[in-house]
Amino acid sequence: MPATVLVLNCGSSSLKYAVVQPDTGRQLADGIVERIGDAEGVPDHEAALRAAFDQLADAGLRLDELGLVAVGHRVVHGGPDLYRPTVVDDALIAEVRSLSALAPLHNPPALLGIEVARKVLPDLPHVAVFDTAFFHDLPAAAATYAIDRDVAEQWHIRRYGFHGTSHQYVSEQAAEFLGVPVASLNQIVLHLGNGASASAIVGGRPQDTTMGLTPMEGLVMGTRSGDVDPGVLVYLWRTAGMSVEDIETMLNKRSGVRGLGGEIDFRVLHRRIDEGDADARLAYDVYIHRLRKYIGAYLALLGNTDVITFTAGVGENDAAVRRDALSGMAPLGIELDEHLNASPGRGARRISFETSPVTVLVIPTDEELAIARACVGVLG
């Protein structure tokens, strides 16, 4: 059997896993263990990992027969210094822990997953792959916030960007689909899932992205606000008496499409819009408005754009979002083929006219495969 990698993505109350063959690109299994710490779930992350092994065994996949060569861990925030896939040791764990203030909702659960997996699978190398890595070398003009530079330097405040594994993978797949070198393309990648981000990429190197210090900046998301006037936060703290924790929870969990429309599932959102629900309509309109705004900004930033690619759950599956995001842009060289856009499909596909100056693609992301390949790359 070809070599495989176990890829883990740990949240505070869930553990996602996949078993991937890096060479063939084949995913042998994937799954999720939820409700960690819940009375009706599993008690902790170690129990969750063992439950994942049980699920694999139930599917006829025994760990000792899978040809595992590594365990790959998705770590959201690498801070200013961690931007290469890195073999996990105690020093790395300490450094990732020191970054928890930059990603308090993401890095601590990832650390739990790493520590548990090292305990349960001590004979395998463990590799951390950082979501911020692809955007580490953003141009200074894109990475820098216009705040007091001494404060920014002391507290490592800059625009780090996230979903980097997906943006890199999809941009490379777009070049492969078109049969041209990635170095020859100017691209806009739209990663639209529960979390959402856009990137502008020239020759395989990112020039800008919508997320910043944290994954809250930029596009409207499922439960996150995206761009918001910083004065709103001060106002809520000073005038409304909200605590920092309350404001952070609101921006992360009670904002975005859910905060406006009460729903995170776009299929339900579309149905409610069809039924005349004004809140659902506004949530969708705000989402599309922000998306179009960033597409326009990146068209201007790139000057010449070769390809726009939609990916992730909403980007890959919601034809209405793709249509509304690009409607009326024919004068900018974007000519969407409505028939191709509306046609169901699962794989990589073109949804623009052949004659469109800007090619529009839908390409499924595969962060697990990208992480698995990063693991074998660093291990040689």
C-alpha positions in Angstrom: 0.0 0.0 0.0 1.3 3.5 -0.8 2.4 5.6 2.2 -0.3 7.5 4.1 -0.6 10.4 6.4 -3.1 10.9 9.2 -4.2 14.5 9.0 -5.8 16.0 12.2 -7.7 19.3 12.6 -8.6 19.9 16.2 -11.2 22.4 17.5 -12.3 23.0 21.0 -15.1 20.6 20.8 -14.4 18.6 17.7 -11.7 16.6 16.0 -11.6 16.2 12.2 -9.4 13.5 10.7 -8.5 12.1 7.3 -6.2 9.4 6.0 -4.5 10.5 2.8 -2.1 9.0 0.3 0.1 12.0 -0.7 1.5 10.4 -3.8 -1.8 9.3 -5.4 -4.0 12.1 -3.9 -6.4 9.4 -2.7 -8.3 9.9 0.6 -8.9 6.6 2.2 -11.2 7.9 5.0 -12.3 11.0 6.7 -14.6 11.8 9.6 -15.3 13.9 12.6 -15.7 13.3 16.3 -17.9 16.0 17.9 -19.2 17.1 21.3 -15.8 16.7 23.0 -16.3 17.4 26.7 -20.1 17.2 26.4 -22.0 14.9 28.7 -23.4 13.0 25.6 -20.1 13.0 23.7 -16.5 12.0 24.6 -14.8 13.3 27.7 -11.6 14.8 26.1 -9.4 15.0 23.0 -7.6 11.7 23.7 -10.9 9.9 23.9 -11.9 11.7 20.6 -8.7 10.5 18.9 -9.3 6.9 20.0 -12.9 7.2 18.9 -11.6 8.2 15.4 -9.4 5.1 15.4 -12.5 3.1 16.2 -14.4 4.7 13.3 -11.5 3.8 11.0 -11.5 0.2 12.3 -15.2 0.0 11.7 -14.5 0.9 8.1 -12.0 -1.9 7.9 -8.9 0.4 8.2 -6.5 -0.7 10.9 -3.8 1.8 11.8 -1.0 -0.7 11.7 -2.0 -1.7 8.2 -2.3 1.8 6.6 1.4 2.5 6.0 1.3 5.6 8.1 4.5 7.7 7.8 3.4 10.8 9.6 0.7 12.7 11.4 -0.1 16.2 10.0 -1.6 18.8 12.2 -3.4 21.9 11.0 -2.3 24.9 13.1 -4.1 28.1 12.4 -1.6 30.7 13.5 2.1 30.5 13.1 2.8 34.1 14.1 5.7 36.0 12.6 8.3 33.1 12.6 6.5 29.8 12.0 5.8 29.6 8.3 7.2 26.3 7.1 5.9 22.8 7.8 7.8 21.9 10.9 8.4 18.6 12.7 6.9 18.9 16.2 9.1 18.8 19.2 8.8 20.3 22.7 10.3 23.6 21.6 7.8 24.0 18.8 4.9 23.3 21.1 6.2 26.0 23.5 6.4 28.5 20.6 2.9 27.7 19.3 1.6 28.0 22.9 3.2 31.5 23.1 1.1 32.5 20.1 -2.2 31.6 21.7 -3.0 35.2 22.4 -3.0 35.8 18.6 -5.5 33.0 18.0 -7.2 32.1 21.3 -10.0 30.2 19.7 -7.8 28.1 17.4 -4.2 27.5 18.6 -5.0 26.0 22.1 -7.3 23.2 20.6 -4.6 22.5 18.0 -2.0 22.1 20.7 -4.3 19.7 22.6 -4.6 17.6 19.5 -0.8 17.6 18.9 -0.1 16.6 22.5 -2.7 13.9 22.5 -1.6 12.5 19.1 2.1 12.4 20.2 1.0 10.5 23.3 -1.1 8.0 21.4 1.1 7.7 18.3 4.6 8.2 19.8 6.5 6.3 17.1 5.4 8.5 14.2 6.8 11.9 13.3 4.3 14.7 13.8 4.3 17.8 11.5 2.7 21.1 12.1 1.4 22.9 9.0 0.4 26.6 9.5 -2.6 28.2 8.0 -0.8 31.6 7.9 2.3 30.2 6.1 1.4 31.0 2.5 0.9 34.7 3.3 4.1 35.1 5.4 5.8 37.1 2.6 2.9 39.5 1.8 4.3 42.8 0.5 4.8 45.2 3.4 2.1 47.5 2.0 -0.4 44.7 2.3 0.8 43.2 5.6 1.1 46.5 7.6 -1.7 48.1 9.6 -1.5 51.9 9.8 -1.2 52.1 13.6 1.6 53.2 15.9 4.6 51.2 14.5 6.2 50.7 17.9 3.0 49.2 19.3 2.7 47.0 16.2 6.3 45.8 16.5 6.1 45.1 20.2 2.9 43.1 19.9 3.5 41.4 16.5 0.5 43.1 15.0 0.4 42.7 11.2 -1.9 41.1 8.6 -1.1 37.4 8.7 -3.8 36.0 6.5 -5.5 32.5 6.9 -6.8 29.7 4.7 -3.3 29.8 3.2 -3.1 26.0 2.6 -6.3 26.2 0.6 -5.4 29.4 -1.4 -2.0 27.9 -2.3 -3.5 24.5 -3.3 -6.3 26.0 -5.3 -4.1 28.5 -7.2 -1.8 25.6 -8.2 -4.7 23.5 -9.2 -6.1 26.3 -11.3 -2.8 26.5 -13.2 -2.8 22.7 -13.7 -6.4 22.8 -14.9 -5.5 25.4 -17.5 -2.3 23.7 -18.5 0.0 26.6 -17.8 2.7 27.4 -15.2 1.4 29.0 -12.0 4.2 31.5 -12.4 2.4 32.9 -15.5 -1.0 33.7 -13.9 -2.6 36.6 -12.0 -5.3 35.0 -9.9 -8.1 35.8 -7.5 -9.0 32.9 -5.2 -12.3 33.1 -3.3 -12.5 30.6 -0.5 -16.1 30.7 0.6 -17.1 28.4 3.4 -18.2 29.0 6.9 -15.0 31.0 7.1 -14.4 33.1 4.0 -11.4 34.8 2.5 -10.1 36.1 -0.8 -6.6 36.4 -2.1 -4.8 38.2 -5.0 -1.9 36.1 -6.3 0.7 36.9 -8.9 2.9 34.2 -10.2 2.1 31.9 -7.3 2.9 34.5 -4.7 0.2 36.3 -2.7 -0.1 40.0 -3.0 -3.0 40.5 -0.6 -5.6 38.6 1.3 -8.7 39.6 3.2 -8.0 38.1 6.6 -5.6 40.0 8.9 -4.2 39.6 12.4 -7.1 37.2 13.1 -9.5 35.2 10.9 -12.2 37.9 11.6 -11.2 40.5 9.1 -12.4 40.8 5.5 -15.4 39.0 4.0 -18.7 38.4 5.7 -18.7 34.8 7.0 -21.0 32.3 8.4 -20.8 33.6 12.0 -18.0 36.1 11.8 -18.4 39.8 11.0 -15.6 40.4 8.6 -14.6 44.1 8.3 -16.1 46.4 11.0 -15.2 49.9 12.1 -12.9 49.6 15.1 -14.9 52.4 16.7 -17.8 50.0 17.0 -15.8 47.9 19.4 -14.9 50.9 21.6 -18.5 52.1 21.5 -19.8 48.8 22.6 -17.3 48.6 25.4 -17.7 52.2 26.6 -21.4 52.9 26.0 -23.1 49.5 25.9 -21.0 48.1 28.8 -20.1 45.0 26.9 -16.9 43.2 28.1 -14.1 42.4 25.7 -15.1 38.7 26.0 -18.7 39.5 25.0 -17.6 41.6 22.0 -15.2 38.9 20.9 -17.9 36.2 21.2 -20.4 38.3 19.3 -17.9 39.0 16.4 -16.9 35.3 16.2 -20.1 33.5 16.8 -23.1 35.8 16.5 -22.3 37.9 13.5 -21.9 37.4 9.8 -24.8 35.7 7.9 -26.1 34.1 11.1 -26.0 37.4 13.0 -28.0 39.2 10.3 -30.3 36.4 9.0 -30.4 33.9 11.8 -29.1 31.1 9.6 -25.7 29.7 8.5 -26.9 27.2 5.8 -27.1 29.0 2.5 -29.6 26.4 1.2 -32.0 27.4 4.0 -31.1 31.1 3.5 -32.1 30.9 -0.2 -35.4 29.2 0.7 -36.2 31.9 3.3 -35.4 34.6 0.7 -37.8 32.9 -1.7 -40.5 33.0 1.0 -40.0 36.8 1.4 -37.9 36.8 4.6 -36.4 40.4 4.8 -33.7 39.4 7.3 -32.5 36.6 5.1 -32.5 38.9 2.1 -30.4 41.5 3.9 -27.9 38.9 5.2 -27.4 37.7 1.6 -27.2 41.1 0.1 -24.5 42.2 2.7 -22.6 39.1 2.0 -22.6 39.6 -1.7 -21.9 43.3 -1.5 -18.7 42.7 0.6 -17.6 39.9 -1.8 -18.1 42.1 -4.9 -16.3 44.9 -3.2 -13.2 42.8 -2.6 -13.3 41.3 -6.1 -13.3 44.8 -7.5 -10.4 45.8 -5.3 -8.3 42.8 -6.3 -9.1 43.4 -10.0 -7.6 46.9 -9.5 -4.7 45.6 -7.5 -3.7 43.0 -10.1 -4.3 45.3 -13.1 -4.6 42.3 -15.3 -6.4 39.2 -14.0 -6.2 35.8 -15.8 -8.4 33.6 -13.6 -10.9 33.9 -10.7 -11.5 30.7 -8.8 -14.3 29.8 -6.4 -13.7 27.1 -3.8 -14.8 25.7 -0.4 -18.4 24.7 0.6 -20.3 27.8 -0.6 -17.9 28.6 -3.4 -18.1 25.1 -4.9 -21.8 24.5 -4.5 -23.8 27.7 -4.5 -24.4 28.8 -8.1 -26.4 31.8 -7.0 -23.5 33.2 -5.0 -21.1 32.8 -7.9 -23.6 34.4 -10.3 -24.4 37.4 -8.0 -20.7 37.9 -7.1 -19.8 38.4 -10.7 -23.0 39.8 -12.3 -22.5 42.9 -14.5 -18.8 42.5 -14.7 -18.6 41.8 -18.5 -17.0 45.3 -19.0 -14.2 44.1 -16.7 -13.7 41.0 -18.8 -15.6 38.6 -16.7 -18.3 36.8 -18.7 -20.0 34.0 -16.7 -21.7 31.3 -18.7 -25.0 30.9 -16.8 -25.6 27.4 -18.1 -22.2 26.2 -17.0 -22.5 27.9 -13.7 -25.9 26.4 -12.9 -24.9 22.9 -14.1 -24.2 20.5 -11.2 -20.6 19.3 -10.9 -18.2 18.0 -8.3 -14.8 18.4 -9.9 -12.7 21.2 -11.3 -14.6 23.0 -14.0 -14.8 26.2 -16.1 -18.0 28.3 -15.6 -17.1 31.2 -17.9 -17.4 31.5 -21.7 -14.4 30.2 -23.6 -14.1 33.7 -25.0 -14.1 35.4 -21.6 -10.9 37.5 -21.1 -11.0 36.4 -17.4 -11.4 32.6 -16.9 -13.7 31.7 -14.0 -13.2 28.3 -12.4 -14.7 26.2 -9.6 -12.0 24.0 -8.0 -12.6 21.9 -5.0 -10.1 22.6 -2.2 -8.3 19.7 -0.5 -6.5 21.0 2.5 -6.0 17.5 3.9 -4.1 16.5 0.8 -2.0 19.7 0.9 -1.1 19.1 4.5 -0.2 15.5 3.8 2.1 16.5 1.0 3.6 19.1 3.1 4.4 16.5 5.7 6.2 14.1 3.3 8.0 17.1 1.8 9.5 18.2 5.1 10.3 14.5 6.0 12.0 13.9 2.7 
